[in-house]
């Protein structure tokens, strides 16, 4: 039986991701108020990817060929859907070379998250050997080394990092997965268990203040809200801990959580169609009710579309 506290966190994390994509269309706002609201929301909502992968690591991925084929199938379905909407609804010009990312979406960055997740999924039989074979002290030392190079350094040096992918890559995802495995085996660090709310508030305020300073010139800059900053990591771990303390069972939540991949793959296509409804208000406060409306339509509309997909091709695509 799925644990509904973690399943609802999956749904929240995907909502966070969708909200980041929606707000990304109005980063060029000339409104100081709107810009600061964007920066503040990003300060905690950019935990979405980290939370999702921490959950995957906590429960562990068990590789199955049929599930891998299901991932490939669902991605291809939404790749063709997106291509159709871009071509026939949004009237975007397409060249023959544009068919390559449509036909091979996982091998590129059409959806960077799903591409990296698929890599982690394929590597999971080998990644899972790390916590199984290493002693706790060695596993902890490995994580500390990885964190120093790929989280602490990018946070302190801001514009200087090894991967140069803003934390949106396989390396960050692998580290988050391993942290999830560590938490499952050995528990959460004591400081996070003792002060989860304080950590979330402190990290959010630090990220907000730092990004506001970087954005003084009028352009939204989110360097301290990257997936590979120590503040986002700490905040994600604290949120994960708080939800882990909950205990409830909901068939509705568990059912909705089966659509998270569909939501991720479909929501931006819907946002692309509806974004004129809110982007026209990017410089006034009407932006927010309209953006929220579009976001909710995209989120729940994606669930509806994925439900239809499952009914139509569910036996072939098992996700």
C-alpha positions as CSV (number, residue, x, y, z in Angstrom):
1,X,0.0,0.0,0.0
2,X,1.4,3.4,-1.0
3,X,2.0,5.8,1.8
4,X,-0.3,8.8,1.1
5,X,1.9,11.3,3.0
6,X,4.7,10.8,0.4
7,X,2.3,10.5,-2.5
8,X,0.8,13.9,-1.7
9,X,4.3,15.2,-1.5
10,X,4.9,13.9,-5.1
11,X,1.8,15.8,-6.2
12,X,3.0,18.9,-4.5
13,X,6.5,18.6,-5.9
14,X,5.1,18.4,-9.5
15,X,2.8,21.4,-8.8
16,X,5.9,23.3,-7.6
17,X,7.7,22.3,-10.9
18,X,4.6,23.4,-13.0
19,X,4.5,26.7,-11.2
20,X,8.2,27.4,-11.9
21,X,7.5,26.8,-15.6
22,X,4.4,29.0,-15.6
23,X,6.3,31.9,-13.9
24,X,9.2,31.4,-16.2
25,X,7.1,33.0,-19.0
26,X,7.0,36.4,-17.1
27,X,10.5,36.8,-15.9
28,X,10.8,39.9,-18.0
29,X,8.1,41.8,-16.0
30,X,8.8,45.5,-15.4
31,X,6.8,45.3,-12.1
32,X,9.0,45.3,-9.0
33,X,6.2,43.8,-7.0
34,X,5.7,41.0,-9.5
35,X,9.4,40.3,-9.7
36,X,9.7,40.0,-5.9
37,X,6.7,37.7,-5.7
38,X,8.3,35.5,-8.4
39,X,11.6,35.5,-6.5
40,X,9.9,34.6,-3.2
41,X,7.8,31.7,-4.7
42,X,10.9,30.4,-6.4
43,X,12.7,30.5,-3.0
44,X,10.8,27.5,-1.8
45,X,9.0,26.0,-4.8
46,X,12.3,25.2,-6.6
47,X,12.5,22.3,-4.1
48,X,10.1,20.4,-6.4
49,X,12.6,18.3,-8.3
50,X,14.7,17.6,-5.2
51,X,11.7,16.4,-3.3
52,X,10.6,14.1,-6.1
53,X,14.0,12.5,-6.3
54,X,14.5,12.3,-2.6
55,X,11.2,10.3,-2.5
56,X,12.5,8.0,-5.2
57,X,15.7,7.5,-3.3
58,X,14.0,6.9,-0.1
59,X,11.8,4.1,-1.4
60,X,14.5,2.9,-3.9
61,X,14.0,2.3,-7.6
62,X,13.7,-1.3,-8.7
63,X,14.5,-1.6,-12.3
64,X,12.1,-3.5,-14.6
65,X,12.3,-3.7,-18.4
66,X,8.5,-3.4,-18.8
67,X,8.5,-0.2,-16.7
68,X,11.4,1.3,-18.7
69,X,9.4,0.6,-21.9
70,X,6.4,2.3,-20.2
71,X,8.5,5.4,-19.5
72,X,9.7,5.4,-23.2
73,X,6.1,5.0,-24.3
74,X,4.6,7.8,-22.3
75,X,7.4,10.2,-23.2
76,X,6.9,9.4,-26.9
77,X,3.1,9.9,-26.6
78,X,3.5,13.4,-25.1
79,X,6.4,14.2,-27.4
80,X,4.1,13.7,-30.4
81,X,1.3,15.6,-28.6
82,X,3.5,18.5,-28.0
83,X,4.7,18.5,-31.6
84,X,1.1,18.5,-32.8
85,X,0.1,21.4,-30.5
86,X,3.2,23.4,-31.4
87,X,2.6,22.8,-35.2
88,X,-1.1,23.0,-35.6
89,X,-2.3,25.1,-32.6
90,X,0.5,27.4,-31.9
91,X,1.5,27.5,-35.6
92,X,5.2,27.2,-34.8
93,X,7.5,26.7,-37.8
94,X,9.1,23.3,-38.0
95,X,12.0,21.9,-40.0
96,X,12.8,18.3,-40.7
97,X,15.6,18.5,-38.1
98,X,13.0,19.4,-35.5
99,X,11.7,15.8,-35.7
100,X,14.9,14.4,-34.1
101,X,14.0,15.6,-30.5
102,X,10.4,14.5,-31.2
103,X,11.4,11.0,-32.1
104,X,14.2,10.7,-29.5
105,X,13.0,12.9,-26.6
106,X,14.8,11.0,-23.8
107,X,18.2,11.4,-25.3
108,X,18.0,15.2,-25.4
109,X,16.7,17.9,-23.1
110,X,13.2,18.2,-24.4
111,X,12.2,17.3,-20.9
112,X,15.5,17.4,-18.9
113,X,13.9,15.9,-15.8
114,X,12.5,12.8,-17.4
115,X,15.7,12.3,-19.4
116,X,17.9,12.4,-16.3
117,X,15.4,10.3,-14.4
118,X,15.5,7.7,-17.1
119,X,19.3,7.5,-16.8
120,X,19.0,7.1,-13.0
121,X,16.4,4.5,-13.5
122,X,18.6,2.5,-15.9
123,X,21.6,2.8,-13.5
124,X,19.6,2.0,-10.4
125,X,20.7,-1.6,-10.2
126,X,24.3,-0.4,-9.9
127,X,23.6,2.8,-7.8
128,X,21.7,0.6,-5.3
129,X,24.9,-1.4,-4.7
130,X,26.6,1.7,-3.2
131,X,24.6,1.8,0.1
132,X,24.4,-2.0,0.1
133,X,28.2,-2.5,-0.2
134,X,29.6,0.5,1.6
135,X,29.8,0.8,5.4
136,X,27.8,3.7,6.8
137,X,31.0,5.8,7.5
138,X,32.2,5.3,3.9
139,X,28.8,6.0,2.4
140,X,28.6,9.2,4.5
141,X,32.1,10.2,3.4
142,X,31.2,9.6,-0.3
143,X,28.1,11.9,0.1
144,X,30.1,14.6,1.8
145,X,32.7,14.6,-1.0
146,X,29.9,14.8,-3.7
147,X,28.1,17.6,-1.7
148,X,31.3,19.6,-1.5
149,X,32.0,19.6,-5.2
150,X,28.4,19.7,-6.6
151,X,26.4,21.6,-3.9
152,X,28.6,23.6,-1.5
153,X,31.0,24.9,-4.2
154,X,28.2,26.1,-6.6
155,X,26.4,27.8,-3.6
156,X,29.5,29.7,-2.3
157,X,31.0,30.5,-5.7
158,X,27.6,31.4,-7.3
159,X,28.5,31.8,-10.9
160,X,31.2,29.1,-11.0
161,X,30.4,25.4,-11.0
162,X,31.7,22.1,-12.5
163,X,28.6,21.0,-14.3
164,X,27.3,24.3,-15.5
165,X,23.8,23.0,-15.8
166,X,22.2,24.9,-12.9
167,X,21.8,21.6,-11.1
168,X,19.4,20.3,-13.7
169,X,21.4,17.3,-14.7
170,X,22.2,13.6,-14.0
171,X,24.9,14.3,-11.4
172,X,22.6,16.3,-9.1
173,X,19.9,13.8,-9.5
174,X,22.2,10.9,-8.7
175,X,23.4,12.7,-5.5
176,X,19.8,13.4,-4.4
177,X,18.8,9.8,-5.0
178,X,21.8,8.6,-2.9
179,X,20.8,11.0,-0.1
180,X,17.3,9.6,-0.2
181,X,18.8,6.1,0.2
182,X,21.0,7.3,3.1
183,X,18.0,8.8,4.9
184,X,16.0,5.5,4.5
185,X,18.9,3.4,5.9
186,X,20.2,5.7,8.6
187,X,17.7,8.4,9.2
188,X,17.6,12.2,8.8
189,X,20.4,14.3,10.2
190,X,19.5,15.3,13.8
191,X,19.5,19.1,13.1
192,X,16.8,18.7,10.4
193,X,14.7,16.5,12.8
194,X,15.0,19.1,15.5
195,X,14.4,22.3,13.5
196,X,12.6,21.5,10.2
197,X,10.4,24.6,10.1
198,X,13.3,26.9,11.2
199,X,15.4,25.5,8.4
200,X,12.7,25.9,5.8
201,X,12.1,29.6,6.8
202,X,15.8,30.4,7.1
203,X,16.7,28.9,3.7
204,X,13.7,30.5,2.0
205,X,14.6,34.0,3.4
206,X,18.3,33.6,2.5
207,X,17.5,32.5,-1.0
208,X,14.9,35.3,-1.4
209,X,17.3,38.0,-0.1
210,X,20.3,36.8,-2.2
211,X,18.3,36.5,-5.4
212,X,16.6,39.9,-4.8
213,X,20.1,41.4,-4.6
214,X,21.2,39.7,-7.8
215,X,18.0,40.9,-9.5
216,X,18.3,44.6,-8.7
217,X,19.1,45.4,-12.3
218,X,15.6,44.4,-13.3
219,X,16.1,40.8,-14.5
220,X,15.0,37.8,-12.5
221,X,18.1,35.8,-11.4
222,X,17.6,32.6,-9.5
223,X,21.2,31.5,-8.8
224,X,20.6,30.7,-5.2
225,X,17.4,28.8,-6.0
226,X,19.2,26.3,-8.2
227,X,18.6,22.6,-7.7
228,X,22.3,22.2,-6.7
229,X,22.5,24.8,-3.9
230,X,22.8,23.8,-0.3
231,X,19.9,26.0,0.7
232,X,17.4,24.2,-1.7
233,X,18.8,20.8,-0.5
234,X,18.4,21.7,3.2
235,X,14.9,23.1,2.6
236,X,14.0,20.0,0.6
237,X,15.2,17.6,3.4
238,X,13.2,19.6,6.0
239,X,10.0,19.5,3.9
240,X,10.6,15.8,3.3
241,X,11.0,15.2,7.0
242,X,7.8,17.0,7.9
243,X,5.8,15.0,5.4
244,X,7.4,11.8,6.6
245,X,6.0,12.5,10.1
246,X,2.5,12.5,8.7
247,X,0.6,9.3,8.6
248,X,-2.6,8.8,6.6
249,X,-4.1,6.8,3.8
250,X,-6.1,8.2,1.0
251,X,-7.2,6.2,-2.1
252,X,-7.8,9.5,-3.9
253,X,-4.3,10.8,-3.2
254,X,-2.7,7.5,-4.2
255,X,-4.7,7.4,-7.4
256,X,-3.9,11.0,-8.4
257,X,-0.2,10.3,-7.7
258,X,-0.2,7.7,-10.5
259,X,-0.5,10.6,-12.9
260,X,2.6,12.6,-11.8
261,X,4.6,11.7,-15.0
262,X,1.7,12.7,-17.2
263,X,1.3,16.0,-15.3
264,X,5.0,16.7,-15.8
265,X,5.0,15.8,-19.5
266,X,1.8,17.5,-20.4
267,X,1.4,20.6,-18.2
268,X,3.7,22.9,-20.2
269,X,1.9,22.1,-23.4
270,X,-1.4,23.4,-21.9
271,X,0.4,26.4,-20.4
272,X,1.8,27.2,-23.8
273,X,-1.7,27.4,-25.3
274,X,-3.2,29.4,-22.4
275,X,-0.2,31.6,-21.4
276,X,-1.6,34.7,-23.3
277,X,-4.3,34.8,-20.6
278,X,-1.8,35.7,-17.9
279,X,1.3,37.0,-19.7
280,X,-0.7,40.0,-20.9
281,X,-0.9,41.0,-17.2
282,X,2.8,40.4,-16.5
283,X,3.3,44.1,-15.4
284,X,0.3,44.4,-13.1
285,X,-1.1,42.5,-10.2
286,X,-3.8,40.8,-12.3
287,X,-1.0,38.5,-13.3
288,X,-1.5,36.3,-10.2
289,X,-5.1,35.3,-10.3
290,X,-4.8,34.6,-14.1
291,X,-1.5,32.7,-13.7
292,X,-3.0,30.6,-10.9
293,X,-6.1,29.8,-13.0
294,X,-3.9,28.7,-16.0
295,X,-1.7,26.7,-13.6
296,X,-4.7,24.8,-12.1
297,X,-6.2,24.2,-15.6
298,X,-2.8,22.9,-16.8
299,X,-2.3,20.7,-13.7
300,X,-5.8,19.1,-13.5
301,X,-6.2,19.2,-17.3
302,X,-3.0,17.1,-17.5
303,X,-4.5,14.6,-15.1
304,X,-7.6,14.3,-17.4
305,X,-5.5,13.9,-20.5
306,X,-3.3,11.3,-18.9
307,X,-6.4,9.4,-17.7
308,X,-7.6,9.3,-21.3
309,X,-4.2,8.2,-22.4
310,X,-4.2,5.3,-19.9
311,X,-7.6,4.2,-21.0
312,X,-6.7,4.4,-24.7
313,X,-3.2,2.8,-24.6
314,X,-2.9,1.7,-21.0
315,X,-2.0,-1.9,-21.8
316,X,0.9,-0.8,-24.0
317,X,2.1,2.1,-21.8
318,X,2.0,0.9,-18.3
319,X,2.7,4.2,-16.5
